[in-house]
Amino acid sequence: MTTGAPLAGLRILSLAQQYPGPFATLLLADLGADVILVEQPGLGDPSRRFPGLFASLNRNKRSITLDLKSSQGHDDFLALVDTADVVLEGFRPGAMERLGLGAADLRARKPGLIYVSISAFGHTGPLSTLAGHDLSIQGAAGMLDIPVGKEAEAALPRLPLADIASAMYAALAIVSALRARDQAGDGTTLDISMFDALLSWMTPFIVPPMNGLPVRPLPPLDPGYGIFATADQRQITLSIAGEDAMWRSLCEFLGLDDLAALTEAERDRLASRITPRLREAIARHGLETLCRELADRRIAFGPVNTVDTLIDDPHVARRGMIETLPAGGAPMRFVREPMGFAPAGAAVRQGVPELGEHTRDILEALRRG
């Protein structure tokens, strides 16, 4: 922990695996919380099979191995709970209860505890007993229907949005519950559903039809909103979403003077005729030229980076978003938290723990009292 960090002095026990729980506790660890991974002896988090994934989600944490099904492991975990502010788990509903370590069990022992469960569909409702990973949740929440509508087959998403959304809601819920505990003295149980998290993100698509209102098309129909190829085999995005002034400036630069005066409604209506001309005009220029000219004209755009170009991007470097720390005995580069705290408030402070690396130290500290 780091003195001056917003969550310094708080202890979080994490029994979660894979992505949602580890990402939630990563956010809190970066803010100074003492996050202890409680892992199964000899196995640990299954994502350890993918060192890059595990490392990206588990810096700034410690690891202890406990067999929760054994009497000694069970007792050691309860002793650890006595020192904790938060317990977070990511098992299917009922799993922790079968171990005698569910929310009711632990909060009866420690009323001020914040107990957090992240599961696919939550602890109530007809889907609550189902297993589910990110893809299943995105489908069930309607998110796979957004990009393609009814006329095409849904595409496999490239980002685990249900994992990310539930993790961020969990982190926000935890700090809110801690604030409430500071005021009232009571802990609470947080039932975080990956499905609910995505349903919340779907608000702009669900609320209008529920209330008889039209849904705004996303992405916008404007021809100036899309991904375009450049002369040097790169790509660039334009995100003109109805801004007529940007459209006029773009047309002036590209020599499309006859299109410059078109309004948003006219562009939407004529998109099938305008878009091929726009693509052809953009493809005459290289990425560097486009970036310079579009920036000078204050047109909304962005280069389409690859991972290789992104990690060495000057803007990434200037923002200080990449830090280097040891992981598994070798230096490793990390993406730091983006929350804007001064370096003492949130930082990558230590590398990635080996399985059970801190077991002896943590248990000895418990037994010393």
PyMOL commands that set and color helices and strands:
alter all, ss='L'
color gray80, all
select helices_A, chain A and resi 20-30+46-49+51-57+71-81+95-98+103-109+134-140+143-145+161-184+194-201+203-210+244-254+257-259+264-269+271-282+287-296+307-311+314-319+359-368
alter helices_A, ss='H'
color red, helices_A
select strands_A, chain A and resi 11-14+34-39+61-65+86-89+114-119+188-193+225-229+235-239+301-303+322-327+330-335
alter strands_A, ss='S'
color yellow, strands_A
deselect
rebuild
show_as cartoon
